[in-house]
Amino acid sequence: MNNSLSSYSDLNKAITNHNPFDRSLVVRSHDIWNQSFPDVTSINAHASDAVFQSIDQIRTGKRSVVGITIKAEKGLGKSHLMSRIRRHIQCEGDSFFVYMSEVDYSDLNKIHSKFLTTLTNSLKQIGNQGVMQWQELATILLNEVYKSNHTPQQLIKRFPGVLAQNPKIVDVLTANVLKLKPNIQNPYIIQAILWTLSSDKIAFAINWLSGRDLAQAQADAMGLPNTSSEDTESEALQTVCQILDLIGDYRTVVTCFDELDSVNCNKQGFTRSQVVAVFAKDLYSKIKRGVLILAMYDETWTQQVRVIPEAESVIDRIGEKKFDLRYLNSDDVVTLVSHWLKDFYDTNNLTPPHPVYPFDEVKLRELGKEKPIVRRVLQWCESNWNLPGDPPQPVDPLHKVKTAFNKELAALDNTIDNYFEESNLIAEAIRFGLLIIKGETVERVKIEDIEEVRVKSVDKGFLNFRIVGKEDGRIVKIVVAVIQESTTKFVSAALKRLIDYKTFDMTRGCLVRAKDVKSNTRGKEYLDKLLSKDLGGEFIKLNIEDVKPLLAILFVKQACLDYEVSLEEINQFISQNNIAKHNYIIREILSDPSGQIPSGLIDEERVTEPQPVLHKNTNEELDTMLDNLLLKLGL
């Protein structure tokens, strides 16, 4: 920034061109991992400092596990606090960070499985060493076994070459790590973690760690068995505990459960906060080392958590330390606004006459006397962003929806891999889009209703919904199945039901999938029958770019209270921008079936053979380490 004050003409031009407060002020899960907002560390420092002190206590051996509950009303900065904790951990490098939020609680009856997915996705995030936390862990394990001190980048760079020369190297490395980790009940967890050092296999390894089955050829190539257990919840909890204990040998795991304020219940009638509180209590008792943080409204704590069965044992653990976030005062308001404006002026290489220009500090201090929440202050700034003396600009009533949608859509550029395997979530996004255009005619089909497919318990989990409509005067009933699962068994079971038009009351079956269906399987036989002239079914290729807008607007709908937009406004925005009506997937579902298998499908059975990689200027020390490693292994 310039040392001398900028001219008012330059300042006013920048102010006219851009409003730095004109953005979604809601902190979403992707914001936790990326510093999307200026952080005023003095605001609610008492809570974040307590977390950092707890991490230090664990690091120095004074404590092993600490439970913390953060209470605050909506907009007071709970998620801002989580983001601050995440950044501190990333800078310090002595802890791993796990974050669970709104999008992760989709099925409260499967909290163990959902948390396992959250854990694996969180460890995909970049840690202190510039690589995924999974890769940091794999490096720690190998360095300990071979008494070396190499960076993750070094191992990742050389891994393809070593693997090409020694295809069984991961098996041997796993066996050596297990000699130091005899308490690991499932040795394949170690195997999968080591595979994260391979750029070709990391996605498969993380999918396996999250509890998903792999295509059989990939599973065989990596030496990872697909699950045979019917009790997936019990198995998920065991995997969670083993991963956390493994990390606990080297790092403190800081786990944050955010956005717990919901009246959604599981089959037993327990709310989200109650289910998570009990789960966190169980984790507290099972893990070696960690900090557990729960964030919720005060009324959620009082009316839900404190009244659950055995509440005392739950509160003694997750609520051993409790902190209330504070409302802002006048100094906080001025500091908050000046931080945001500093980023704005620095970006434009400008120096304002005072830190809160074009605002009046007196007015900001008056606002602070009302003890506002952070979001209200920033909204005030957005509404009052104009040149001194100018009236406020009119606001488009759908502007908030547009801002929220663009934010979610941009976030999916980095997070889509977390959702692309989630068949039910993708189906929900497609269904939501169809509901918005109910009553309209698309591809000659007038959409009259979107129904649940009622099935017996043995048939649950395969068919997503039914579209009822009229095409050229005749009734059509299209049953849609989104199938992103990899195993032949599941795909065959789903397709078997998708061709049973009579039982499931349909005139057309529609498969939505990004992957191929393997030849010489029952599933392929069923698919051929689905696409035959007799059944006239459809196979639609699921493309990332086609599903992203549907997911983005679904996420806006799910967070509509946070975004402070109504369902009516969301529906209007979808209609005005043709997000659903012009969507490729939706139009293909409703159009005349082609009867063809789409091209460009993902072939998960194709296993690439590792090729030796020659690097210029190869690090001589690293080559020596790898040569010695191979000698030790007898390879």
N, C-alpha and C positions, 0 to 999 in steps of 0.2 A: 504494500500500500504506500502511496505517496506520503512524504513527510509534511508537505504543505497542504493546506485545505483546498479541496476541489471547488471549482466554480459552481455557482448555483445552476447555471445552464446545464453543465454536465450531470450534476446530481439529479436535477429535475427530469432530464432526458431518460436517465436510468430508471427513475421511479415511475415514469409514464410507461416505459417499455415493459416492465416486469414487476409483478407483485410477489415477493418471496414468501408471503404467507398464503398465497393462492395455491394450495396443495392439500392433499388429504392429511389431516392432522391426527388421524387414527394410527396408532402403532400396531402393525400386524406382525405375524410370526416372521415374515421375511425381513422386517425392519430390525428385528432383534439381532440378526446375523450381520447386518450391514448398517453402518452408522448413517442413517437417513436423516437424523435430526441433530442439531446442535445440543450438546448436553451441558447443562449448568450443574456442575458437580456439588455445589453448595446446597441445592434444593434436595431435601430428604437425604442429606448426607448421613444422618443418624442411622438410617436403615441400611444403606449400602456399606457403611463402615462396619456395621455389626456383622454383615456377611463376610467381609474381608477379614475381620478379626477371627471369625469362626474357621475360615480356611487356614489361617495362620496357626490356630490352636490345634487343628488336625495335623498340619504339616510338622509341628514341633512335638507331636505325640501327646499333647494334653487332653485331647478328645479324639474319638474315632468317628462318631456320627453326631450331627447337630440338626435339629428340626426348627425351622423358622416359619412363622406365619406373618404375612404382610397384609394389613387391612387398610382399605381406602375406598372411597366412593368412586364412581365412574369419572374418569378424566383427571384424577389427582396425580397420575404418573406411575402406576404400577408397572406397566410395560416399559416405560422409559427407564425405570430402575433396573429391570431385567436386562435391558440393552447395555446399561452402564456396567453391570456385573459381568456380562459376556465380554465386553471390551477389556475390562481389567484382567480377566482370566487369560484372554488371548495375549495380552502384553506380558503378563508375569510368566506364563508358561509352566506353572506347577500344578495346573488343574485342567480337567476336561469339563466341557459345558454341555448340558442336555436341556432341551426346552420343549415343553408340551403345551399346546394351546388349542383354541377353538376347533381348528380343522382336524385335530388328532383325536377328538372324543366322539367320533361318529357312532360308535357302538359301545355303550357302557356295559353291555353284557360280556364284552371281550376286552376288558381293560388291560389284561396282561399282554395279549397280542398287540393291542394298539400301542402300549408303551414300548414293546419290543421294536415296533416299526419306528416309533419316535426316537428311541435310543440309536438305532442304526442310521437313521437319517441325520440325527444331530452329529454323530461321529463322522459323517461325510463332510461336515463343514470344516473350513480351513482353521487350523490351530496355530500355535505359536511359531511353528517352524515352516509355515508357508505351504503345507500340504494338509491333506485330510487328517483328522484326529485318528482315524483308523490306521493310516500309514505311519503316523508317529508311534502308535502302539506296536505295530509290527516291527518297526526299527528298534524300539526299546527291547523287545523280546530277543531279537537276533544279536544285538550288541551285548546283552547280558550273557547269552549262551556262549558267544565266541569271544567275550572279553575285548570287544572292540569299541570304537567310538565314532561310528560313521553316521552321516546325516541321511535322512529319508531320501533326499534328492539323489544322493550317490547310489543308494540301493535301487531306487526306482529306475535310474538311468541304465544301470548294468543288468537289471533283472532279465530282460528279454534274451540277452546273450547267454547268460548263465543257464536259463531255462532251455534254450535251444540245444546247448551242449549236454544238458543233463535233465531230460524231461521229468525225472522222478525227484528232482531236487526238493520240491515242496514237501513231499512225503518224508524225506530224510530230515529236513529242517524241523518239521513238525515233531518227529520222534525225539529230536534232541531238545526242543523246547519243553516237551512233556516230561522229560527227566527232571527238569527244574520245577514243573508245575503238576505234581502228582495229584493235587486236589481237584483238578479239572476233570469233571465226570464225562464230559463229551469232548473227546480229542479233536473232533472235526471243527469245533469252534476255533481252535488254534490254527488248523489248516486253512480255514476260510480267511482268518485275519492275515495270515502270511500271503495269501493270494491277492490281497489288496495292493501289494507292491507291483503287481502286473497290470499294466495299462489295459491289456486285452481282457483281463478276467475280473477286474475290480467290480464292475457292475453286477456280474453274476455272483461274486463272493458276497457283496452286500445284500443282494436279494436273498441269498441263502441264509445269511445271518438274521435277516428280518423275519424268517419263518416261511418264505415262499419256496415252493418247489421249483427246481430248474428243469429245463428240457433234459431228457435222459442222457443224451450224448454229452451235454455240457457237464452234467453231474458226474458222469463217468470220467471225463477228461480231467476234472479237478479233484476226483476222489472224494466227492461230497455226497452222502446218501440223501435221497429225498425222504421226507418224514413218513413214518408208518403208523404213528400214534394217532388215535382218534381223539385223545384228550389234548387238543392243541393249546388250550389255556394253561394247563399244567406244564406242558413242555415249554411254552413261551416264558413262563415265570422262571423255570429252571435255567433257561438260556440267559435271561436278563440277569439273574443273580450271578451266574458264572462269569459273564462279561464284566459286570460291575466289580466283582471280586478280583478279576484279573487286572483291571485298570487300577484298582485300589492298592495293588502292590507297588505302584509307581506314582500315581497321581490321585488327587482328591477329585471326586466326581461331584460337581455342583448341578443338581437337578431342580429345575424350576417348573412348577405346575401353575400355569397362568390361565386366566379367563374361566374360572370355575363357577361363575354365577349363571346358572341355568336351572330351569325347572324340569328339564328332560330327565327321565328316570330309566333305570334298568328294569328287568322283569320282576325284581323283588320290590320295586317301588322306591329305590334309593336314588337321590338326585346326583348330578355330576359331582358336586363338591363332596358329598358323602362317600360316593364310590372311590374318588381319588384320595380322600382323607384316610380311609381304611387301607387302601393300597399303599399309600406313603408310610403309614404306620407299619405295615408288613415289611416294606423295604428297609425301614429304619432298623428293624430287628434282624434282618438277614444280611445286610451288606457289611463289608469290613470298614469302609471309609467313605464318608461323603457328607455333603450338606444338602438337605431337602428343604426347598422353599415353596410355600403355597401362597398364592395371592388371590384375595377375594374381597368382596364388599363386607363391611362390618355386619350387616344384617344376614348375610350368608353364613358367616361364622356363628352368629348368635342363634339364628332360627333353623339352621340345617346341621352344621357340624356338631354343635354342642348338644344336640338332642339325639344323636345316633346311639344305637346300643353300644355299651362299653365305651361311652364317650370319654371317660376319664383316661383310659389307657391310650386312646387316640390323641387326646389333647396333651398328655404328658410328653408325647414324642414330637408330633408335628408342631405343637404350640409351646414348646419349652421356652422359646423366645418369640415374643409377639411385638410387632411395631405398627403403629398407626402413622400413615403418611399425613403430612401437614398441608393445610391450605397456604397459599402464597400470601406474603405480606408486601408492603410497598417496595421494599428493597429487592425482594425476589422478582417482582414484576419488572422493575427497571433492568435488573441483571438479565432476566430471561429475554426480554426484547432486544437488549443491546447485543447479546450473543447471536441471536438470529440475524440482526442487521450487520454485525461484523462480517459474517460469512458473505452476505450480499455485497457489501462494499468492497471487501477484499477481492471477490470474484471480478468485480467491475473496475478494480484498481482505482478506487475513489476514497477520498478522506472527507467525511461529513463534518459539519461544524460542531456537532456533539453526537455522542454514541447512539441516541435514539431518534435522530432526525429521519423522517419528517414529523415524528410524533412530538407531542409536548410532554416533557417529563412530569410536569405538574398533573396532567390528566392521567398519566400512567400511575402515579402515586395515589391519586384519588381512587383509581380502579383497584389498587392494592388494598385499600382500606375495606373493600367489600369482601376480602378473603376469598378471592376467586380460585378456580382450578386452572391448571396450565392450559387446557384446551380452550377455555373461555377467553383467556387473555389473547391467545393466538388468533382466535376467531374475531375478537375485537380488532386486532391489528389488520386482519384481512379485510374487514368491512371498512376500516378507516384509512386504508392505504391510498392516499392521494396527495397532491400538492397542497401545502398549507393554504387554507381558505377555499379550496375547491369542494363542492358537494360530493358525497359518496356516489360511486357508480352503481347503476342498476345491475341486479344479479339475475341471471337465467335460473329459473326454478329447478331445472335439471342439471345445473352446473355441478352440484355436489355428487350426483350419480356419475356424471362423466368423469370427474376427478377420481372417484373411487374405482371406477371400472378401469381407467387407464393405469392406475397404480397396481391393481391386481393383475392386469394383463402384462405389464412390464415385469412384475415379480415372477411370473410364470416362465419368462425367458431363462431364469436360473433354477426354478424349482419344479418344472414340469416332470422331470424324471421321478420325483417323489409321488406323482399321482398317475402316471401313465399306465401303471400296472393295476391300478385300483378300479376294477370293473364296475363295482357298485357306484362309486363316486362319479365315474364317467357317465353311467346310465342315468344317475340323478340329474346331471347337468343337461343331458339330452332331453330328459323328461320335462325339466323345468322350462326349457326353450319351447317345447311343444305345447305346454300348458298356456304359455303367453299367446300363442297364435291359435288357440282353440276357437273354433267358429269361423276361421278363415279357410280359404281354398288354396292349397299349395300342390303343384304338380297334379292338378285335376282332382285331388282328394280334399273334400270338405271335412275338416277335423271336428268331430262332434264330442269326443271324450277321450281322456287318457286314463286308463284303468289299471289297477293292480291285477296281476294274474293270480287268482286264488288257486292254491295247490295243496296237496297233502304234504305232510312233513318230509316224506322221502323225496319229494320233488323240489323242495325249497332251495334257493340259492343258485338257480340256473337261468330262469326267465325273469326279465326285469319289469316289463310293463306291456300293456296292450293299447294300441291306437284304434279307436272305433271311428269310422267315417263313412262317407259316401263318395263313390267314384262313378260318374256317368249313371247315376240313379241306383246303383247297387251298393249294398252294404259291404264294407271291407273291414276286416279285423286283423291288424298287423301286430304280431307279438315280436318284441325286440329282445335280443340277448346280446349283451356286451360281454365278450369272453376274452380276457387278456391273460388268463392262466396259461401255464406252459405245459403241464403234464397231460399226456395222452388220455389218461383215465378221466380227468375232469372234462376235457374238451369233448370226448366221446359221449359222456353222460349228458352234457348240456345239449349237444346236437341231437341226441336221441329224443329228447323232449321237444326240441324245436321243430321236428318233423311230425310230431303227433298232433295234427291239426284238430282232430276230434276231441281228444281229452282236454286240450288247453284252449279250445274255442277260438280258432283263428282261421282266416282264409289265406294268410301268408306269414311265413316265418322269415325273420330278418336277423342275420348274424352281423355283428359289428366287431371287427377284430383287426389288429395290426400284424398278426403273425400268421404263418401258413398253417394248414392242417396236414399232418403227415400222411404220406401214402402208406398203403398196406395197414391201415388201422380202421377200427370200427368208425371212428370219427370221420374219416374220409369217405367211407361208404354212406354215412348219414348225410354228409355234406353234398355228395353227388345226388342223393335223392332229393335233398332240399332244393337244389338248383335245377332239377329236372322239370320238364314241361308239365308233368302231372301236378307237382306241388307249386311250382312257380315262385320259389323263395328267392332270397337275395343275400349276397355276401358283400358287405361294404367295408372297404379298407379304412381303418382308423388312422388318420394322420394327425400329428401333433398340432399343426397350424390350424386345422379345422376344429379341434376340440378346445383349444385355448380360450377363444372368446366365450364359449359356453361355460367353461369352468370359472373364468373371471367374473362373469355376471352372477353365477351361482354363489361365489364367495362374497360378492357384494350383498346379495340377498341374505346370506347367513349372518353377515355382520352389519345388517341394516341399522340396528340400534346404535352401534358404535359409530357408524358413518352418519348417523342422524338423517337417514333418508327413509321414505315410506315405500311400502311395496307397490303402491300405485305409481309413485315416481319411477321406480325401477322398471315397472311394466311399460310405462310411457317411453322411457329411454330405449328399451329393447325394441319397441315398435317403431319409434322414430328412426332408429339406426339400422333396422332390419337385421339385428343380430341373430335372431332365430329364423326368420322367414327366408333369408338368403344364405343360411348356413349349409355347407355342402352335405354334411352328414344327415341333417334333417330332410333336405330335399331328396337325397338318395333313398332314404327310408320310405318316402312317400311316392317316389317315381315308379314307373313301370320297371319291374325287375329285368336285369340283363341276362340272368342265368349264367353268368360267367364268374370265374374266380379272378379277383383283381390281380393286377401285376404289382411287383415291387413289395411283396409281403416279406416280413422279417423271417429269416430261416434260423431259428435258434439251435437247430441240430448241427449246423455247420460249425465245426471246430477248427479254428485257424492254428496251423502248426507254427510254433515260435521259430523265428529266424534269427540267426546271429546278427547282432548289431555292432558295426564298427564305428567308433567315435574318434574323431580327430582330437588331438591333444588330450588323450585319455589320462586320467589321474593315475600316475604310476603307483602311488600308495594303495589306491583302491584295487587296482589290478592285482597287486601283491596280496592284499587281504583276501580277494576272491580265490586266487590260486591256492593260498594256504587253507582257505575254507574247504575247497574241493579235496585237497589232500587229506584234511582231517576226516572228511566224510568217506574217504576211500574211493572217490570218483575220478 
